[in-house]
């Protein structure tokens, strides 16, 4: 039976170590030992009991509520685009020429190093009046960094994202300037100070962030290249230009070939015909109810709930629970 945690790997749903508001010595040693490019493979829970514990940990420890969904995906899940999908792309990205996802990963890693950066992150955010979804590529970031960044909800106040132009222009940042610009409000300064401390502790002292426009108005994508070099003068005009061109290459490839994988699906051209019971199950799923809760409130057996969820995924042409929620928002609002 499918569970909400299927889109959250075990290393993100596990219990945090130590106090959330401080960067401990143990944490600093852990991030120092953490490789820049983890395998990024999802680790799914094998039992209903473990999945239930993982969901509880996700909601209570990581601070990710049932109403805000985080989907992590890897290059391996994107796979190798089919010839038909390559021809359908308006611009043929050089990334489609690789015969396997691993070859593509190695190329991207080499290019990131050639440009002078140590890590790279890609995230897409869909924001509506009642729902927020984030889709994060994990193949080029450390698990330790992602775990801390999302558990502490630093994405909500990251000034690099807030100050970047939404039109695709590059934003050059460094932690020294971020620290100098800390606001006077104590609470916000402490949280931003914690983010800056974490950036510096994990070798992210300068970099380039760009936000790419997307066809749908509620969607935005952020690409961030990070370096352990503190002095931003190393980022010359030629490096910035090459980085921006490479960012466009990555963004175009992901947007064209990963939408079905990460659940950013276009609006349904025709409304799916649902029975009253299917609509009730769908509404419960969108509201964040678990399978057992749906069965209890609708008077169904767990087997029937599982059947209706599988049928709904078929009707909406999606692969998992999070994708179903993202596509089906208009049916329950």
C-alpha positions as a printed Julia matrix, in Angstrom:
333×3 Matrix{Float64}:
   0.0    0.0     0.0
   1.35   3.44   -0.92
   2.34   5.95    1.73
   3.16   9.66    1.8
   6.78   8.97    2.72
   7.42   7.24   -0.61
   8.8   10.52   -1.93
  11.0   11.17    1.11
  14.21   9.14    1.51
  15.06   7.63    4.88
  17.94  10.04    5.51
  15.54  13.0     5.41
  12.77  11.49    7.51
  15.02  10.22   10.33
  15.14  11.94   13.7
  17.46  14.98   13.88
  20.46  14.9    16.18
  20.85  17.57   18.85
  19.09  20.9    19.19
  17.67  22.28   15.98
  18.78  25.85   16.65
  22.52  25.2    16.96
  25.25  23.87   14.67
  26.99  21.27   16.83
  30.56  20.05   16.62
  29.26  16.61   15.68
  27.31  18.14   12.81
  30.32  20.08   11.59
  32.45  16.93   11.55
  29.69  15.05    9.74
  29.38  17.59    6.94
  33.14  17.73    6.56
  33.19  13.99    5.94
  30.13  14.06    3.69
  31.0   13.68   -0.04
  29.84  16.46   -2.33
  28.07  14.07   -4.67
  26.1   11.3    -2.89
  24.47   8.51   -4.8
  21.09  10.18   -4.24
  19.13   6.95   -4.48
  15.87   6.91   -2.55
  15.69   4.49    0.34
  12.09   3.38    0.69
  10.7    1.83    3.85
   9.83  -1.86    3.48
   7.16  -2.31    6.13
   3.94  -0.54    7.07
   5.26  -0.08   10.6
   8.47   1.56    9.41
   6.56   3.74    6.97
   4.21   4.87    9.74
   7.18   5.77   11.97
   8.79   7.59    9.08
   5.67   9.69    8.47
   5.47  10.62   12.12
   9.14  11.57   12.15
   8.66  13.66    9.01
   5.8   15.69   10.48
   7.14  16.14   14.0
  10.9   16.24   13.59
  11.48  17.74   10.17
   8.69  20.31   10.36
   7.33  19.36    6.95
   3.58  19.46    7.37
   1.04  17.38    5.55
  -0.11  20.46    3.67
   3.31  21.23    2.17
   4.85  18.49    0.05
   8.52  17.97   -0.74
   9.46  15.67   -3.61
  13.09  14.61   -4.0
  14.2   13.14   -7.3
  17.43  11.94   -8.89
  18.99  11.84  -12.34
  18.52   8.07  -12.31
  14.76   8.57  -12.03
  14.77  10.88  -15.04
  16.65   8.19  -16.92
  17.46   8.46  -20.61
  14.88  10.38  -22.67
  13.32   8.47  -25.53
  14.06   9.57  -29.12
  10.47  10.81  -29.45
  10.75  13.04  -26.38
  14.07  14.38  -27.61
  12.57  15.38  -30.96
   9.6   17.02  -29.18
  11.88  19.4   -27.27
  12.0   22.94  -28.72
  15.75  23.07  -28.03
  17.92  19.97  -28.16
  19.94  19.98  -24.95
  23.47  18.51  -25.1
  22.5   16.45  -22.04
  20.26  14.19  -24.12
  23.2   12.78  -26.05
  24.31  10.58  -23.14
  23.27   6.95  -23.27
  22.71   6.6   -19.53
  21.88   8.71  -16.52
  25.25   7.88  -14.95
  27.13   9.26  -17.97
  25.05  12.42  -17.75
  25.77  12.73  -14.0
  29.52  12.41  -14.55
  29.43  15.07  -17.28
  27.5   17.51  -15.1
  29.84  16.92  -12.16
  32.93  17.52  -14.3
  31.44  20.69  -15.75
  30.54  22.01  -12.28
  34.14  21.45  -11.17
  35.51  23.07  -14.35
  33.47  26.18  -13.62
  35.03  26.32  -10.12
  32.09  25.15   -8.03
  31.86  22.35   -5.49
  28.13  21.57   -5.46
  24.94  22.4    -7.3
  21.24  22.34   -6.47
  18.09  22.52   -8.58
  14.64  23.09   -7.14
  11.26  23.91   -8.63
   8.49  25.43   -6.52
   4.78  25.51   -7.23
   2.88  28.02   -5.09
  -0.88  28.44   -5.15
  -3.31  30.09   -2.76
  -3.75  26.9    -0.73
  -0.8   24.66   -1.51
   2.98  24.72   -1.91
   5.05  21.98   -3.5
   8.83  21.76   -3.85
  10.72  19.46   -6.2
  14.43  19.07   -5.46
  17.14  17.33   -7.49
  19.44  15.5    -5.05
  22.1   14.06   -7.37
  24.58  16.91   -6.91
  24.05  17.88   -3.27
  25.05  16.2    -0.01
  22.42  14.39    2.01
  23.61  16.17    5.15
  23.04  19.58    3.61
  19.57  18.77    2.28
  18.51  17.23    5.58
  19.49  20.28    7.6
  18.26  22.83    5.05
  14.72  21.43    4.94
  14.38  20.36    8.57
  15.3   23.87    9.7
  13.04  25.31    6.96
  15.82  27.62    5.82
  14.26  27.63    2.35
  11.55  29.93    3.77
  14.01  32.75    4.52
  17.05  32.08    2.32
  18.1   35.59    1.17
  19.85  34.18   -1.89
  16.5   33.05   -3.27
  14.68  36.19   -2.1
  17.16  38.57   -3.77
  17.54  36.71   -7.06
  15.84  38.16  -10.11
  12.85  36.1   -11.36
  13.87  36.82  -14.97
  16.9   34.51  -15.07
  19.62  37.06  -14.34
  22.47  35.61  -12.21
  22.74  36.65   -8.57
  26.26  36.52   -7.1
  26.32  35.88   -3.37
  28.82  35.32   -0.59
  28.37  34.64    3.11
  30.41  37.7     4.2
  27.92  40.04    2.53
  25.0   38.0     3.83
  26.31  38.33    7.38
  26.87  42.07    6.97
  23.27  42.49    5.8
  21.67  40.66    8.72
  18.51  42.47    9.85
  18.29  43.99   13.31
  15.25  41.96   14.32
  16.74  39.45   16.76
  14.66  36.41   15.89
  15.21  36.69   12.16
  18.89  37.52   12.67
  19.38  34.37   14.73
  17.74  32.18   12.09
  19.62  33.81    9.22
  22.8   33.6    11.26
  22.2   29.87   11.63
  21.81  29.53    7.87
  25.02  31.47    7.23
  26.89  29.38    9.81
  25.69  26.24    8.07
  26.66  27.56    4.63
  30.18  28.28    5.8
  30.51  25.01    7.75
  29.6   23.01    4.64
  31.94  24.85    2.24
  29.32  27.1     0.67
  30.87  30.54    1.03
  30.1   32.03   -2.38
  28.25  31.18   -5.54
  25.77  32.04   -8.24
  22.0   31.6    -8.01
  19.6   32.11  -10.86
  15.82  31.77  -11.05
  14.42  30.58  -14.33
  10.97  31.59  -15.57
   8.54  28.78  -16.33
   5.48  28.62  -18.59
   3.08  28.28  -15.67
   2.79  31.44  -13.53
   2.69  29.58  -10.2
   5.95  27.74  -10.96
   9.53  28.93  -10.5
  12.89  27.16  -10.64
  16.09  28.01   -8.75
  19.56  26.83   -9.69
  22.38  27.47   -7.22
  26.1   26.84   -7.8
  28.19  26.8    -4.59
  31.91  27.28   -3.91
  34.06  27.01   -0.79
  36.01  30.11   -1.88
  35.0   33.0     0.34
  36.24  35.89   -1.8
  33.69  36.44   -4.59
  36.23  38.09   -6.91
  37.06  34.71   -8.42
  33.68  34.77  -10.21
  34.74  36.73  -13.28
  32.4   37.86  -16.06
  33.4   34.89  -18.22
  32.72  32.41  -15.38
  29.34  34.01  -14.71
  28.43  33.85  -18.42
  29.5   30.2   -18.76
  27.68  29.26  -15.56
  24.5   30.93  -16.74
  24.66  29.1   -20.08
  25.16  25.78  -18.28
  22.28  26.58  -15.91
  20.0   27.1   -18.91
  21.14  23.74  -20.32
  20.31  21.89  -17.09
  17.01  23.71  -16.62
  15.86  23.02  -20.18
  16.68  19.33  -19.86
  14.91  18.91  -16.51
  11.85  20.87  -17.54
  11.42  18.91  -20.76
  12.25  15.41  -19.53
  11.52  15.24  -15.78
   8.03  16.7   -15.42
   6.32  13.32  -15.3
   8.91  11.99  -12.85
   8.62  14.8   -10.33
   4.89  15.37  -10.67
   4.89  18.78  -12.36
   2.24  17.73  -14.83
   0.23  20.08  -17.06
  -3.38  20.79  -16.27
  -5.83  18.15  -17.44
  -7.2   19.08  -20.84
 -10.41  17.21  -20.02
 -11.84  16.73  -16.59
 -11.65  13.17  -15.33
 -15.04  11.64  -14.57
 -15.09  10.54  -10.92
 -17.66   8.72   -8.87
 -18.81  10.21   -5.58
 -16.64   7.76   -3.64
 -13.59   8.41   -5.82
 -14.03  12.13   -5.28
 -14.23  11.6    -1.51
 -11.05   9.51   -1.52
  -9.27  12.08   -3.7
 -10.32  14.93   -1.42
  -9.04  13.06    1.62
  -5.69  12.42   -0.08
  -5.27  16.07   -1.05
  -6.04  17.05    2.55
  -3.13  14.89    3.7
  -5.03  12.0     5.27
  -3.3    8.65    5.48
  -4.7    5.41    4.14
  -5.93   4.21    7.55
  -7.6    7.57    8.2
  -9.34   7.46    4.82
 -10.57   3.94    5.5
 -11.88   4.91    8.94
 -13.74   8.07    7.9
 -15.19   6.62    4.68
 -16.05   3.22    6.15
 -13.79   1.33    3.75
 -11.31  -1.47    4.2
  -7.59  -0.72    3.67
  -7.75  -2.97    0.61
 -10.54  -0.85   -0.9
  -8.64   2.36   -0.22
  -5.58   0.91   -1.93
  -7.72  -0.09   -4.92
  -9.26   3.39   -5.26
  -5.85   5.06   -5.01
  -4.48   2.83   -7.75
  -7.52   3.59   -9.88
  -7.15   7.35   -9.3
  -3.49   7.23  -10.31
  -4.54   5.5   -13.53
  -7.24   8.07  -14.23
  -4.9   11.01  -13.69
  -1.97   9.28  -15.38
   0.45   9.73  -12.47
   2.84   7.4   -10.66
   2.55   8.14   -6.95
   0.64   9.93   -4.22
   2.43  13.27   -4.44
   1.95  13.49   -8.19
  -1.73  12.69   -7.71
  -2.08  15.52   -5.2
  -0.3   18.01   -7.46
  -2.38  17.19  -10.53
  -5.74  16.87   -8.77
  -5.82  20.18   -6.84
  -8.55  21.62   -9.07
 -10.92  18.75   -8.36
 -11.26  19.41   -4.66
 -11.03  23.21   -4.41
